[in-house]
Amino acid sequence: MSLILENISKKINHHAILNNVSFELNEGEVVGLVGRNGAGKTTLFRMLSGEVQPDFGRIGLDDRDYIKTTASHDQMFYVDMPDNWLAFYTPKRIKSILEVAYIKFDSDWYDEKLKQFNLNNNSRIQNYSKGMKALFTIIVSFASRAQYVLLDEPLDGLDVLVRDQVKQLIIDRVTKNNTTVLIASHNLIELDMLVDRILLLKDGTIDRTFAIEHNKNIKKYQLAFEGDAMPDFLRNNGTIIAQVGHIVTIVFDNFDEEIGIKLAGSDFKFIEELPISSEDIFRASFANEVSAWQQVIGGEA
Amino acid sequence: MKQAIKLYGKIKSNQIILIALLGILVACFVGGINTYYGRSITNIGSDEGLGGLLLAIMLLASGASVYTDQTRHLNTWLSTQNVSRRQIFLSKLLWMVIGPILFSNIIDFGMSLASQTHNLSKVLDSNLDDSLEGLFLVSLVVLVSIILGPIWPKVIGSIFVLIVSSSIFELGANYIVFDATNVIDNKLITCFGILILLSISYYIVGTIGVESEHEIVRIPVLKWPIVVFVFLSTFVFNINENAFNLNSFILPVVLGLITFIFVFKPKLSWQK
């Protein structure tokens, strides 16, 4: 079973939020969705879940039109947690409601996880802390036993120990139930440990789909340059992540032989290749914007 | 449809029970007062009985409860479920309108039976009139609430339509040829009106999404008709209440202008 998005476009208040977004989610996959603030991640989630209808394009569940086939809507679970009706109910009541909404709702697992994470069954969700709300959302999402679970910033507000447990819980559900999970997050370090691939949303469209190990043309280096000024080709070809004196950490979005030869030249005291992370790829994807800020900051200084 | 009724009923069960309890409490209160003071407030078992009062109170409570669906983003979530928007609309109508109307009638009829009144047929007839009238007004409010987005325009718009509706229908009745004294005709016309209003609402809910809930007027083509409606209905209301003179235009123009500003949000600037 696959969820397919084809050329999805959406305008809100005459402003294009999404433009020709296309991708596919396969069974048992954990996919990350990243993008800058306001890139349209939440709009995309709302569209996938059926809250908002696309102006153009198709969302298909295999060969069926997902939006029009309301009977298949229990295949997907998404709640927009900060603005949600669940907050006014207790977990006990929510269970009784979701048992009606989701035919395969796993009540035993739900009760077990609430107990495991010490979430009060008789307290309204609005009385929970931010972390507890996030935790509850994850529990309720997976208890629905929906094939597709959409999580918007799931690890936001969780302490390190709970975060580890939640990550384990996501992996466990995906492994046992073959659930497909789409996670929108700004925490790229956490995403690296969870996802099979990452979709990068830029300028209203999926600019890039990547898995860390498949990005041979993106490279990260730490190097020390000779002389007072940094060689120009570094700024022109890469995104500078950090600079302390003559030591620079840089990501090259399109690393090629020419850059390699320049780096091996006499301009540098030493160079060392560092392991690449999603955060580096994210920075490299927004190299122009980062460069503009750096110039502004440089000018102010 | 069954799933929509079951799901909405389950989510709202506590509030539905509270509305029913409110009805029972009002009935007990009025019954107690009547017994104590000798039918001085509301006549149980008379043709102008408790039914209408109960109906109004329960429908008001239901309306408030339905409005919270929007503030709590329940409508948004329901639109992601395996039920259609139109099925949700019908479920709401069933639980929050038809349910309270039936329940208030049952209470009134039950209390009439208990008080061993002799005019049960008149009580039934009065309840039918009240129910149809109530349902007609609710249908108007429902239509207004669907067309308008945020809660406050819904409330103000509904109150406005309820106030001016009597004048509009009076004016309409003068142009439509029917025997106003014929009670069955009146009931049939009310039923027909309810059906038309609910059909329009049913059609609209299937065509608009929850993303338009923040818009004052959710259907762009209705923006101008709404401004014109506010102007004309206020004008008709004014000349119905008072004799026609130049002052009759003041309130319609003011309300029309206010509506225009809220609907079209013109950007005003004093700088050249």
Boltz contact constraints between the chains, C-beta under 6 A:
constraints:
  - contact:
      token1: [A, 49]
      token2: [B, 80]
      max_distance: 6.0
  - contact:
      token1: [A, 50]
      token2: [B, 80]
      max_distance: 6.0
  - contact:
      token1: [A, 51]
      token2: [B, 76]
      max_distance: 6.0
  - contact:
      token1: [A, 51]
      token2: [B, 79]
      max_distance: 6.0
  - contact:
      token1: [A, 51]
      token2: [B, 80]
      max_distance: 6.0
  - contact:
      token1: [A, 51]
      token2: [B, 210]
      max_distance: 6.0
  - contact:
      token1: [A, 52]
      token2: [B, 211]
      max_distance: 6.0
  - contact:
      token1: [A, 53]
      token2: [B, 209]
      max_distance: 6.0
  - contact:
      token1: [A, 70]
      token2: [B, 82]
      max_distance: 6.0
  - contact:
      token1: [A, 70]
      token2: [B, 84]
      max_distance: 6.0
  - contact:
      token1: [A, 71]
      token2: [B, 82]
      max_distance: 6.0
  - contact:
      token1: [A, 73]
      token2: [B, 81]
      max_distance: 6.0
  - contact:
      token1: [A, 73]
      token2: [B, 82]
      max_distance: 6.0
  - contact:
      token1: [A, 74]
      token2: [B, 82]
      max_distance: 6.0
  - contact:
      token1: [A, 83]
      token2: [B, 73]
      max_distance: 6.0
  - contact:
      token1: [A, 84]
      token2: [B, 73]
      max_distance: 6.0
  - contact:
      token1: [A, 85]
      token2: [B, 72]
      max_distance: 6.0
  - contact:
      token1: [A, 85]
      token2: [B, 73]
      max_distance: 6.0
  - contact:
      token1: [A, 85]
      token2: [B, 74]
      max_distance: 6.0
  - contact:
      token1: [A, 85]
      token2: [B, 77]
      max_distance: 6.0
  - contact:
      token1: [A, 88]
      token2: [B, 72]
      max_distance: 6.0
  - contact:
      token1: [A, 97]
      token2: [B, 10]
      max_distance: 6.0
  - contact:
      token1: [A, 97]
      token2: [B, 11]
      max_distance: 6.0
  - contact:
      token1: [A, 100]
      token2: [B, 6]
      max_distance: 6.0
  - contact:
      token1: [A, 100]
      token2: [B, 7]
      max_distance: 6.0
  - contact:
      token1: [A, 100]
      token2: [B, 10]
      max_distance: 6.0
  - contact:
      token1: [A, 101]
      token2: [B, 7]
      max_distance: 6.0
  - contact:
      token1: [A, 101]
      token2: [B, 81]
      max_distance: 6.0
